[in-house]
Amino acid sequence: MSWKITAEGSQAQITAALLAHEEAHDWDPGIVLGGCEVAEDRPLDWRLEAWLADKPGEAELAAIVALFPHPHPRLEIEQLPETDWVTASQQGMEPIRAGRFHIRTPDHRAEPRAIDFVIPASQAFGTGQHATTAGCLEMLSAMKARGVQVKNCADIGTGTGLLAFAARALWPRAVLTASDIDPVCLAVVLENAAANAVPLGGGRGELTMAVAAGLDHPLLAARAPYDLLIANILAGPLVELMPAFARAVLPGGHLVLAGLLTTQEAAVRRAGLRAGFRLAARLERGDWSILWLRRRAAR
């Protein structure tokens, strides 16, 4: 990505803009958005960043302006060196510990007292550094500790494949399916599987990867129903996909959801309730919620 647009504002302004982006169904996928604090000692001052491969024109600027009520923050536009900014931003990341897991890049040593995964910096989301991914690892660990048994698992929006790898580590005899809407993730997951000795295939303890939007893929349909489905995506798609999740999860089965802000949790839980899920547990990690839902058992 060679161009960046930046807008600074309050945490409320930037969070509202990110929510508006989620609800913009006609959003240009060539504009990648993110939000963060301006500095650690200024937690209420935030920055919206948009990355583009080409110089932004009037349409791209108008799309970002439309995320804010009038008056909108001033937009700063800069051209960036030709660098893989996703990878560069992840270089030198410190390892994390989440639940039973230790996640690191190849620059760091393994942790023998934990389930250790090496996830290189890559173009895919899900290195374990983000609160949503780490929260899912903690939730999966808690589910295992509470005696949950898994024979058939799907990880929707897998990114690097990390959550699917984690599910296999906890339930090594499960059949595993991972999917992501981004074709880049296919090669990333296959490389990470090889690096972490995760076997590929259709048998127990093996992983199969598909490129799919939501659950829209013949492989995902053929392997359903699942007793564990993981979806670390965004709140809007989670709400939209809830009826499909209900069809894909066994009665009494488990649904782990992340990618939603705490302010969005109520809407996601309402959608889950309408689809026949009840809350089993929840975690908060910063501004993010991680939900464990269970589908009502058949009578």
C-alpha positions in Angstrom: 0.0 0.0 0.0 1.6 3.2 -1.1 -0.8 6.0 0.2 -2.2 6.7 3.7 -5.0 9.0 4.8 -5.0 10.0 8.5 -7.8 11.8 10.5 -7.4 12.5 14.3 -10.3 12.9 16.7 -11.7 11.7 20.0 -12.0 8.1 20.8 -15.8 8.4 20.4 -15.4 10.0 16.9 -13.0 7.4 15.6 -15.0 4.5 17.0 -18.2 5.9 15.5 -16.4 6.2 12.1 -15.2 2.6 12.3 -18.8 1.4 13.1 -20.1 3.4 10.2 -17.5 1.7 8.0 -18.8 -1.7 9.1 -22.3 -0.8 8.1 -21.2 0.6 4.7 -22.0 -2.5 2.5 -20.8 -0.8 -0.6 -17.4 0.1 0.9 -14.4 -0.1 -1.5 -12.3 -3.1 -0.4 -9.3 -1.3 -1.7 -9.5 1.1 1.2 -8.3 -0.6 4.4 -9.2 1.1 7.7 -7.8 1.0 11.2 -8.1 3.0 14.4 -5.8 3.4 17.4 -4.7 5.7 20.2 -2.5 8.6 19.2 -0.2 7.8 22.1 -0.3 5.6 25.3 -0.5 8.7 27.5 -3.4 10.1 25.5 -6.0 7.3 25.6 -8.9 9.5 24.6 -7.2 10.9 21.5 -7.5 8.5 18.5 -6.4 8.3 14.9 -8.2 6.8 11.9 -5.9 5.5 9.2 -6.8 4.4 5.7 -4.3 2.7 3.5 -4.7 2.6 -0.3 -2.6 1.1 -3.1 -3.1 4.1 -5.4 -3.3 7.9 -4.9 -6.8 8.7 -3.4 -9.2 10.5 -5.6 -12.4 12.5 -4.9 -14.4 9.3 -4.5 -12.0 7.8 -1.9 -11.8 11.0 0.1 -15.6 11.4 0.0 -16.1 7.9 1.3 -13.9 8.6 4.3 -15.4 12.0 5.0 -18.9 10.4 4.9 -17.9 8.3 8.0 -17.9 11.4 10.1 -20.7 13.8 11.0 -20.2 17.4 10.0 -17.7 19.0 10.7 -15.4 16.1 9.9 -11.7 16.0 11.1 -9.0 17.3 8.7 -7.6 14.6 6.5 -3.9 14.3 6.0 -2.7 12.5 2.9 0.8 11.1 2.5 2.6 8.8 0.0 4.5 6.0 1.6 7.5 4.0 0.4 6.8 0.8 -1.4 6.7 -1.5 1.7 4.4 -4.3 2.9 3.1 -2.2 5.8 1.2 -5.0 7.4 4.3 -7.1 7.7 6.5 -4.2 8.6 4.2 -3.2 11.4 4.5 -6.7 12.9 8.3 -7.1 12.8 9.9 -7.4 16.2 6.6 -8.3 17.9 7.0 -9.6 21.4 5.6 -13.1 22.2 2.2 -13.2 24.0 0.7 -15.7 26.4 -3.0 -16.3 26.1 -4.7 -19.1 27.9 -2.6 -22.3 27.3 -0.9 -20.7 24.3 2.4 -19.0 23.6 2.4 -17.1 20.3 5.7 -15.8 18.8 7.4 -14.9 15.6 10.4 -16.8 14.4 12.7 -14.2 16.1 11.8 -15.6 19.5 12.3 -18.8 21.4 9.7 -21.5 22.0 8.0 -21.7 25.4 8.2 -25.4 26.5 5.6 -24.9 29.3 2.9 -23.8 26.9 1.3 -24.8 23.6 3.8 -22.9 21.4 3.0 -21.6 17.9 5.2 -19.6 15.6 3.3 -17.2 13.4 5.5 -15.0 11.2 4.5 -11.4 10.4 2.3 -11.7 7.3 -0.3 -10.1 5.2 -3.1 -11.9 7.1 -4.8 -10.9 10.3 -4.5 -13.1 13.4 -0.9 -13.1 14.8 -2.3 -13.2 18.4 -1.3 -9.7 19.2 -4.7 -8.2 18.7 -7.1 -8.5 21.7 -9.7 -10.3 19.7 -7.4 -13.2 18.7 -5.8 -13.4 22.1 -9.2 -13.4 23.7 -10.3 -16.3 21.5 -7.3 -18.3 22.6 -8.2 -17.6 26.2 -11.8 -18.6 25.6 -10.9 -21.8 23.8 -8.6 -22.7 26.7 -11.4 -22.1 29.2 -13.8 -24.2 27.2 -11.3 -27.1 27.2 -10.9 -26.7 31.0 -14.6 -26.9 31.4 -14.8 -30.2 29.7 -16.0 -29.2 26.2 -15.4 -32.0 23.6 -15.0 -31.2 19.9 -15.0 -33.6 17.0 -15.7 -31.2 14.1 -14.5 -27.6 14.1 -14.7 -24.7 11.6 -12.7 -21.4 11.9 -14.4 -18.7 9.8 -12.2 -15.7 8.9 -9.1 -17.7 9.9 -6.5 -15.1 8.7 -3.2 -16.8 9.7 -4.9 -20.1 10.7 -3.9 -19.6 14.4 -7.3 -20.3 15.9 -7.8 -23.4 13.9 -4.3 -24.5 15.0 -5.2 -23.8 18.6 -8.5 -25.8 18.3 -6.4 -28.8 16.9 -4.0 -28.5 19.8 -6.8 -28.7 22.4 -8.9 -31.3 20.5 -6.3 -33.3 18.5 -8.8 -35.8 17.1 -11.2 -33.1 15.6 -11.8 -32.6 11.9 -10.7 -29.0 11.2 -11.9 -26.6 8.5 -10.6 -23.1 8.1 -11.8 -20.4 5.7 -11.3 -16.8 4.9 -12.7 -14.4 2.3 -9.2 -13.1 1.5 -7.4 -15.3 -1.1 -4.1 -14.2 0.4 -4.9 -16.2 3.5 -4.7 -19.5 1.6 -1.0 -19.4 1.1 -0.4 -17.9 4.5 -2.4 -20.7 6.3 -0.6 -23.4 4.3 2.8 -22.0 5.2 1.9 -21.5 8.9 0.5 -25.1 9.0 3.9 -26.4 7.8 5.8 -24.3 10.2 3.7 -25.6 13.1 3.5 -29.2 12.1 -0.2 -29.0 11.5 -1.1 -31.8 9.0 -3.3 -31.0 6.0 -6.1 -33.3 4.8 -9.6 -34.4 5.5 -9.1 -36.8 8.4 -9.1 -36.4 12.2 -6.5 -34.0 13.4 -6.0 -32.6 9.9 -6.8 -29.2 8.5 -8.5 -28.2 5.2 -8.5 -24.6 4.0 -11.1 -22.9 1.8 -11.5 -19.4 0.4 -15.1 -18.4 1.1 -17.3 -15.5 2.1 -18.9 -16.5 5.4 -20.2 -20.1 5.1 -20.7 -19.9 1.4 -18.6 -22.8 0.2 -19.4 -26.4 -0.7 -16.7 -27.8 1.6 -18.2 -25.9 4.6 -21.7 -27.1 3.7 -20.6 -30.7 3.3 -18.7 -30.8 6.6 -21.5 -29.3 8.6 -22.9 -29.5 11.2 -20.1 -28.5 13.6 -19.9 -28.9 17.3 -17.5 -25.8 17.4 -17.6 -22.9 15.1 -15.2 -19.9 15.6 -15.7 -16.6 13.9 -13.3 -13.7 14.6 -14.6 -11.2 12.0 -16.7 -8.0 12.6 -19.9 -7.3 14.4 -22.0 -6.5 11.3 -21.1 -9.8 9.5 -21.6 -11.7 12.7 -25.2 -10.4 13.0 -25.9 -11.2 9.3 -24.4 -14.7 9.5 -26.2 -15.7 12.7 -29.0 -17.7 11.0 -26.3 -19.5 8.9 -24.3 -20.2 12.1 -27.5 -21.7 13.6 -27.9 -24.0 10.6 -24.2 -25.0 10.7 -23.9 -25.7 14.5 -25.2 -28.9 16.1 -27.8 -28.6 18.8 -25.9 -28.2 22.0 -22.9 -27.1 19.9 -20.6 -24.1 20.6 -20.0 -20.8 18.8 -17.1 -18.5 19.7 -17.4 -15.0 18.4 -15.0 -12.1 18.3 -14.2 -8.9 16.4 -17.0 -7.0 18.1 -16.6 -4.0 20.3 -18.2 -4.0 23.8 -20.6 -1.4 22.5 -21.7 -3.9 19.8 -22.1 -6.9 22.0 -25.8 -6.4 22.8 -26.7 -6.4 19.1 -24.7 -9.6 18.4 -26.2 -11.3 21.5 -29.7 -10.4 20.4 -29.1 -11.9 17.0 -27.7 -15.0 18.6 -30.8 -15.3 20.9 -33.1 -15.0 17.9 -31.1 -17.8 16.2 -31.3 -20.1 19.1 -28.1 -19.5 20.9 -27.6 -18.7 24.6 -24.6 -17.1 26.3 -22.3 -19.5 28.0 -19.4 -17.1 28.9 -17.9 -13.8 27.8 -14.5 -12.0 28.1 -13.6 -8.4 27.7 -10.2 -7.4 26.4 -9.9 -3.6 26.3 -12.8 -2.3 24.1 -13.5 -5.8 22.6 -15.8 -8.6 23.6 -15.3 -12.3 23.1 -18.5 -14.4 23.3 -19.0 -18.2 23.9 -22.5 -19.1 22.8 -24.2 -22.5 22.9 -27.0 -23.6 20.6 -30.1 -24.8 22.4 -30.2 -28.6 22.5 -33.0 -30.3 20.5 -35.9 -31.4 22.6 
